[in-house]
Amino acid sequence: MQVAAFSTSPGPAWHWRIVDDEGEVIEESSETFPTIVRAVAQGTKRLVQMRVVDRSLAIPAIGRSRRRGRA
């Protein structure tokens, strides 16, 4: 699980969003925060309170399956 922050207005109105490893939104704040730091902190606090287990499959990074050091 990841906590992200986003803003949809030109002013400082940040929201937090909890997403799983597949990028699916689990929960999102309706409250706004004046800074990205406060939004992420509140989102992290909420994630801990939720006590959820992420059962999604992580999307593999590009090139991870390649062996290093071989031509």
N, CA, C and O atoms as a Tinker XYZ file with bonds, in Angstrom:
   284  protein
     1  N      0.836000   -1.169000    0.000000    73     2
     2  CA     0.000000    0.000000    0.000000    64     1     3
     3  C      0.885000    1.238000    0.000000    63     2     4     5
     4  O      1.973000    1.256000    0.575000    81     3
     5  N      0.387000    2.256000   -0.656000    73     3     6
     6  CA     1.101000    3.516000   -0.761000    64     5     7
     7  C      0.156000    4.660000   -0.412000    63     6     8     9
     8  O     -1.046000    4.588000   -0.666000    81     7
     9  N      0.714000    5.712000    0.171000    73     7    10
    10  CA    -0.048000    6.941000    0.407000    64     9    11
    11  C      0.504000    7.990000   -0.548000    63    10    12    13
    12  O      1.711000    8.230000   -0.599000    81    11
    13  N     -0.383000    8.601000   -1.292000    73    11    14
    14  CA     0.005000    9.652000   -2.226000    64    13    15
    15  C     -0.789000   10.907000   -1.901000    63    14    16    17
    16  O     -1.830000   10.844000   -1.248000    81    15
    17  N     -0.294000   12.035000   -2.358000    73    15    18
    18  CA    -1.009000   13.291000   -2.178000    64    17    19
    19  C     -1.239000   13.911000   -3.549000    63    18    20    21
    20  O     -0.414000   13.784000   -4.454000    81    19
    21  N     -2.380000   14.584000   -3.683000    73    19    22
    22  CA    -2.688000   15.244000   -4.943000    64    21    23
    23  C     -3.497000   16.494000   -4.671000    63    22    24    25
    24  O     -4.127000   16.633000   -3.623000    81    23
    25  N     -3.467000   17.394000   -5.626000    73    23    26
    26  CA    -4.228000   18.631000   -5.533000    64    25    27
    27  C     -4.886000   18.882000   -6.880000    63    26    28    29
    28  O     -4.252000   18.737000   -7.926000    81    27
    29  N     -6.149000   19.255000   -6.851000    73    27    30
    30  CA    -6.869000   19.521000   -8.102000    64    29    31
    31  C     -7.195000   20.991000   -8.265000    63    30    32    33
    32  O     -7.874000   21.386000   -9.214000    81    31
    33  N     -6.712000   21.796000   -7.344000    73    31    34
    34  CA    -6.968000   23.237000   -7.430000    64    33    35
    35  C     -5.645000   23.989000   -7.534000    63    34    36    37
    36  O     -4.599000   23.457000   -7.163000    81    35
    37  N     -5.684000   25.210000   -8.031000    73    35    38
    38  CA    -4.441000   25.978000   -8.161000    64    37    39
    39  C     -3.851000   26.395000   -6.806000    63    38    40    41
    40  O     -2.658000   26.683000   -6.714000    81    39
    41  N     -4.666000   26.428000   -5.775000    73    39    42
    42  CA    -4.189000   26.814000   -4.449000    64    41    43
    43  C     -3.727000   25.610000   -3.655000    63    42    44    45
    44  O     -3.785000   24.481000   -4.142000    81    43
    45  N     -3.271000   25.844000   -2.439000    73    43    46
    46  CA    -2.792000   24.744000   -1.599000    64    45    47
    47  C     -3.952000   23.966000   -0.952000    63    46    48    49
    48  O     -4.325000   24.233000    0.191000    81    47
    49  N     -4.497000   23.035000   -1.672000    73    47    50
    50  CA    -5.590000   22.208000   -1.167000    64    49    51
    51  C     -5.270000   20.745000   -1.483000    63    50    52    53
    52  O     -5.759000   20.194000   -2.470000    81    51
    53  N     -4.450000   20.128000   -0.643000    73    51    54
    54  CA    -3.972000   18.764000   -0.867000    64    53    55
    55  C     -4.911000   17.737000   -0.256000    63    54    56    57
    56  O     -5.498000   17.966000    0.801000    81    55
    57  N     -5.043000   16.615000   -0.927000    73    55    58
    58  CA    -5.793000   15.453000   -0.441000    64    57    59
    59  C     -4.818000   14.282000   -0.358000    63    58    60    61
    60  O     -3.799000   14.277000   -1.048000    81    59
    61  N     -5.119000   13.293000    0.480000    73    59    62
    62  CA    -4.332000   12.063000    0.466000    64    61    63
    63  C     -5.154000   10.968000   -0.206000    63    62    64    65
    64  O     -6.383000   11.017000   -0.241000    81    63
    65  N     -4.441000    9.986000   -0.734000    73    63    66
    66  CA    -5.076000    8.848000   -1.396000    64    65    67
    67  C     -4.263000    7.600000   -1.062000    63    66    68    69
    68  O     -3.038000    7.597000   -1.180000    81    67
    69  N     -4.954000    6.544000   -0.643000    73    67    70
    70  CA    -4.306000    5.268000   -0.372000    64    69    71
    71  C     -4.570000    4.365000   -1.571000    63    70    72    73
    72  O     -5.717000    4.160000   -1.968000    81    71
    73  N     -3.490000    3.828000   -2.142000    73    71    74
    74  CA    -3.608000    2.941000   -3.298000    64    73    75
    75  C     -2.859000    1.641000   -3.021000    63    74    76    77
    76  O     -1.878000    1.615000   -2.278000    81    75
    77  N     -3.349000    0.554000   -3.642000    73    75    78
    78  CA    -2.640000   -0.709000   -3.498000    64    77    79
    79  C     -1.542000   -0.808000   -4.543000    63    78    80    81
    80  O     -1.340000    0.123000   -5.323000    81    79
    81  N     -0.833000   -1.929000   -4.566000    73    79    82
    82  CA     0.301000   -2.073000   -5.479000    64    81    83
    83  C     -0.104000   -2.159000   -6.940000    63    82    84    85
    84  O      0.748000   -2.034000   -7.820000    81    83
    85  N     -1.374000   -2.370000   -7.217000    73    83    86
    86  CA    -1.857000   -2.374000   -8.594000    64    85    87
    87  C     -2.342000   -0.995000   -9.031000    63    86    88    89
    88  O     -2.720000   -0.801000  -10.186000    81    87
    89  N     -2.330000   -0.035000   -8.098000    73    87    90
    90  CA    -2.758000    1.318000   -8.401000    64    89    91
    91  C     -4.232000    1.577000   -8.149000    63    90    92    93
    92  O     -4.736000    2.654000   -8.466000    81    91
    93  N     -4.933000    0.595000   -7.580000    73    91    94
    94  CA    -6.357000    0.764000   -7.283000    64    93    95
    95  C     -6.521000    1.639000   -6.042000    63    94    96    97
    96  O     -5.847000    1.432000   -5.033000    81    95
    97  N     -7.420000    2.613000   -6.127000    73    95    98
    98  CA    -7.664000    3.511000   -4.999000    64    97    99
    99  C     -8.445000    2.753000   -3.923000    63    98   100   101
   100  O     -9.507000    2.190000   -4.190000    81    99
   101  N     -7.909000    2.749000   -2.721000    73    99   102
   102  CA    -8.545000    2.088000   -1.583000    64   101   103
   103  C     -9.381000    3.090000   -0.798000    63   102   104   105
   104  O    -10.519000    2.809000   -0.422000    81   103
   105  N     -8.811000    4.246000   -0.560000    73   103   106
   106  CA    -9.524000    5.305000    0.162000    64   105   107
   107  C     -8.909000    6.642000   -0.194000    63   106   108   109
   108  O     -7.739000    6.728000   -0.569000    81   107
   109  N     -9.721000    7.692000   -0.071000    73   107   110
   110  CA    -9.280000    9.041000   -0.432000    64   109   111
   111  C     -9.892000   10.033000    0.551000    63   110   112   113
   112  O    -11.028000    9.854000    0.991000    81   111
   113  N     -9.151000   11.065000    0.892000    73   111   114
   114  CA    -9.667000   12.059000    1.839000    64   113   115
   115  C    -10.617000   13.029000    1.154000    63   114   116   117
   116  O    -10.428000   13.403000   -0.003000    81   115
   117  N    -11.631000   13.423000    1.891000    73   115   118
   118  CA   -12.499000   14.500000    1.416000    64   117   119
   119  C    -12.011000   15.823000    2.001000    63   118   120   121
   120  O    -12.282000   16.895000    1.459000    81   119
   121  N    -11.295000   15.732000    3.103000    73   119   122
   122  CA   -10.709000   16.900000    3.760000    64   121   123
   123  C     -9.493000   17.378000    2.965000    63   122   124   125
   124  O     -8.794000   16.565000    2.361000    81   123
   125  N     -9.238000   18.671000    2.961000    73   123   126
   126  CA    -8.047000   19.210000    2.308000    64   125   127
   127  C     -7.037000   19.649000    3.361000    63   126   128   129
   128  O     -7.385000   19.934000    4.506000    81   127
   129  N     -5.768000   19.696000    2.936000    73   127   130
   130  CA    -4.668000   20.061000    3.821000    64   129   131
   131  C     -3.841000   21.157000    3.151000    63   130   132   133
   132  O     -3.737000   21.192000    1.924000    81   131
   133  N     -3.251000   22.052000    3.946000    73   131   134
   134  CA    -2.527000   23.188000    3.369000    64   133   135
   135  C     -1.181000   22.817000    2.737000    63   134   136   137
   136  O     -0.655000   23.568000    1.916000    81   135
   137  N     -0.618000   21.647000    3.121000    73   135   138
   138  CA     0.667000   21.228000    2.552000    64   137   139
   139  C      0.620000   19.751000    2.177000    63   138   140   141
   140  O     -0.184000   18.983000    2.705000    81   139
   141  N      1.489000   19.377000    1.264000    73   139   142
   142  CA     1.602000   17.977000    0.867000    64   141   143
   143  C      2.075000   17.123000    2.052000    63   142   144   145
   144  O      1.659000   15.973000    2.197000    81   143
   145  N      2.933000   17.681000    2.884000    73   143   146
   146  CA     3.448000   16.956000    4.052000    64   145   147
   147  C      2.315000   16.585000    5.004000    63   146   148   149
   148  O      2.253000   15.455000    5.488000    81   147
   149  N      1.434000   17.521000    5.269000    73   147   150
   150  CA     0.311000   17.235000    6.170000    64   149   151
   151  C     -0.652000   16.217000    5.567000    63   150   152   153
   152  O     -1.189000   15.366000    6.276000    81   151
   153  N     -0.864000   16.306000    4.273000    73   151   154
   154  CA    -1.756000   15.354000    3.608000    64   153   155
   155  C     -1.196000   13.939000    3.704000    63   154   156   157
   156  O     -1.920000   13.010000    4.062000    81   155
   157  N      0.073000   13.769000    3.392000    73   155   158
   158  CA     0.690000   12.440000    3.449000    64   157   159
   159  C      0.720000   11.919000    4.885000    63   158   160   161
   160  O      0.491000   10.731000    5.114000    81   159
   161  N      0.995000   12.781000    5.842000    73   159   162
   162  CA     1.021000   12.372000    7.247000    64   161   163
   163  C     -0.353000   11.862000    7.690000    63   162   164   165
   164  O     -0.445000   10.830000    8.355000    81   163
   165  N     -1.407000   12.572000    7.331000    73   163   166
   166  CA    -2.762000   12.138000    7.697000    64   165   167
   167  C     -3.145000   10.848000    6.964000    63   166   168   169
   168  O     -3.794000    9.975000    7.539000    81   167
   169  N     -2.743000   10.731000    5.701000    73   167   170
   170  CA    -3.019000    9.514000    4.944000    64   169   171
   171  C     -2.302000    8.313000    5.537000    63   170   172   173
   172  O     -2.864000    7.219000    5.606000    81   171
   173  N     -1.069000    8.515000    5.960000    73   171   174
   174  CA    -0.300000    7.441000    6.593000    64   173   175
   175  C     -0.947000    7.028000    7.908000    63   174   176   177
   176  O     -1.030000    5.840000    8.220000    81   175
   177  N     -1.400000    7.999000    8.668000    73   175   178
   178  CA    -2.092000    7.717000    9.930000    64   177   179
   179  C     -3.348000    6.878000    9.666000    63   178   180   181
   180  O     -3.626000    5.918000   10.386000    81   179
   181  N     -4.094000    7.248000    8.637000    73   179   182
   182  CA    -5.306000    6.502000    8.282000    64   181   183
   183  C     -4.964000    5.085000    7.814000    63   182   184   185
   184  O     -5.672000    4.136000    8.153000    81   183
   185  N     -3.903000    4.937000    7.051000    73   183   186
   186  CA    -3.488000    3.615000    6.581000    64   185   187
   187  C     -3.171000    2.697000    7.752000    63   186   188   189
   188  O     -3.556000    1.528000    7.745000    81   187
   189  N     -2.481000    3.209000    8.746000    73   187   190
   190  CA    -2.153000    2.421000    9.941000    64   189   191
   191  C     -3.437000    2.028000   10.682000    63   190   192   193
   192  O     -3.558000    0.897000   11.151000    81   191
   193  N     -4.383000    2.946000   10.788000    73   191   194
   194  CA    -5.658000    2.664000   11.455000    64   193   195
   195  C     -6.454000    1.575000   10.732000    63   194   196   197
   196  O     -7.158000    0.791000   11.368000    81   195
   197  N     -6.341000    1.530000    9.411000    73   195   198
   198  CA    -7.105000    0.575000    8.615000    64   197   199
   199  C     -6.651000   -0.866000    8.839000    63   198   200   201
   200  O     -7.461000   -1.790000    8.759000    81   199
   201  N     -5.388000   -1.060000    9.114000    73   199   202
   202  CA    -4.818000   -2.400000    9.324000    64   201   203
   203  C     -5.181000   -3.362000    8.192000    63   202   204   205
   204  O     -5.589000   -4.495000    8.445000    81   203
   205  N     -5.035000   -2.918000    6.970000    73   203   206
   206  CA    -5.357000   -3.761000    5.812000    64   205   207
   207  C     -4.117000   -4.489000    5.314000    63   206   208   209
   208  O     -2.986000   -4.039000    5.498000    81   207
   209  N     -4.364000   -5.611000    4.685000    73   207   210
   210  CA    -3.295000   -6.375000    4.061000    64   209   211
   211  C     -3.448000   -6.222000    2.560000    63   210   212   213
   212  O     -4.516000   -6.486000    2.008000    81   211
   213  N     -2.387000   -5.798000    1.905000    73   211   214
   214  CA    -2.409000   -5.605000    0.457000    64   213   215
   215  C     -2.211000   -6.963000   -0.214000    63   214   216   217
   216  O     -1.117000   -7.526000   -0.182000    81   215
   217  N     -3.271000   -7.480000   -0.818000    73   215   218
   218  CA    -3.204000   -8.769000   -1.503000    64   217   219
   219  C     -3.105000   -8.608000   -3.015000    63   218   220   221
   220  O     -3.227000   -9.581000   -3.758000    81   219
   221  N     -2.886000   -7.385000   -3.463000    73   219   222
   222  CA    -2.753000   -7.144000   -4.897000    64   221   223
   223  C     -1.394000   -7.639000   -5.375000    63   222   224   225
   224  O     -0.482000   -7.855000   -4.577000    81   223
   225  N     -1.274000   -7.814000   -6.665000    73   223   226
   226  CA    -0.010000   -8.227000   -7.257000    64   225   227
   227  C      0.733000   -6.986000   -7.720000    63   226   228   229
   228  O      0.208000   -6.182000   -8.490000    81   227
   229  N      1.945000   -6.842000   -7.249000    73   227   230
   230  CA     2.751000   -5.687000   -7.639000    64   229   231
   231  C      3.077000   -5.770000   -9.121000    63   230   232   233
   232  O      3.349000   -6.847000   -9.650000    81   231
   233  N      3.048000   -4.641000   -9.771000    73   231   234
   234  CA     3.415000   -4.578000  -11.175000    64   233   235
   235  C      4.937000   -4.590000  -11.259000    63   234   236   237
   236  O      5.593000   -3.728000  -10.674000    81   235
   237  N      5.510000   -5.561000  -11.982000    73   235   238
   238  CA     6.977000   -5.637000  -12.019000    64   237   239
   239  C      7.601000   -4.437000  -12.734000    63   238   240   241
   240  O      7.047000   -3.903000  -13.695000    81   239
   241  N      8.752000   -4.037000  -12.243000    73   239   242
   242  CA     9.479000   -2.928000  -12.869000    64   241   243
   243  C     10.043000   -3.398000  -14.205000    63   242   244   245
   244  O     10.379000   -4.572000  -14.363000    81   243
   245  N     10.144000   -2.494000  -15.154000    73   243   246
   246  CA    10.680000   -2.831000  -16.468000    64   245   247
   247  C     12.146000   -3.245000  -16.331000    63   246   248   249
   248  O     12.940000   -2.552000  -15.694000    81   247
   249  N     12.484000   -4.355000  -16.921000    73   247   250
   250  CA    13.872000   -4.801000  -16.936000    64   249   251
   251  C     14.313000   -5.599000  -15.728000    63   250   252   253
   252  O     15.474000   -6.003000  -15.673000    81   251
   253  N     13.456000   -5.845000  -14.763000    73   251   254
   254  CA    13.862000   -6.607000  -13.595000    64   253   255
   255  C     14.194000   -8.054000  -13.933000    63   254   256   257
   256  O     15.031000   -8.676000  -13.278000    81   255
   257  N     13.550000   -8.574000  -14.935000    73   255   258
   258  CA    13.756000   -9.982000  -15.255000    64   257   259
   259  C     15.066000  -10.219000  -16.009000    63   258   260   261
   260  O     15.493000  -11.366000  -16.143000    81   259
   261  N     15.700000   -9.178000  -16.496000    73   259   262
   262  CA    16.964000   -9.335000  -17.221000    64   261   263
   263  C     18.091000   -9.663000  -16.253000    63   262   264   265
   264  O     18.161000   -9.124000  -15.148000    81   263
   265  N     18.951000  -10.536000  -16.679000    73   263   266
   266  CA    20.103000  -10.894000  -15.852000    64   265   267
   267  C     21.209000   -9.877000  -16.065000    63   266   268   269
   268  O     21.488000   -9.472000  -17.193000    81   267
   269  N     21.814000   -9.482000  -15.007000    73   267   270
   270  CA    22.909000   -8.515000  -15.106000    64   269   271
   271  C     24.224000   -9.241000  -15.353000    63   270   272   273
   272  O     24.447000  -10.354000  -14.878000    81   271
   273  N     25.072000   -8.580000  -16.101000    73   271   274
   274  CA    26.403000   -9.122000  -16.323000    64   273   275
   275  C     26.490000  -10.115000  -17.466000    63   274   276   277
   276  O     27.569000  -10.647000  -17.725000    81   275
   277  N     25.407000  -10.380000  -18.149000    73   275   278
   278  CA    25.439000  -11.306000  -19.283000    64   277   279
   279  C     25.090000  -10.578000  -20.549000    63   278   280   281
   280  O     24.276000   -9.655000  -20.542000    81   279
   281  N     25.696000  -10.983000  -21.623000    73   279   282
   282  CA    25.428000  -10.344000  -22.913000    64   281   283
   283  C     24.280000  -10.987000  -23.629000    63   282   284
   284  O     23.926000  -10.566000  -24.730000    81   283
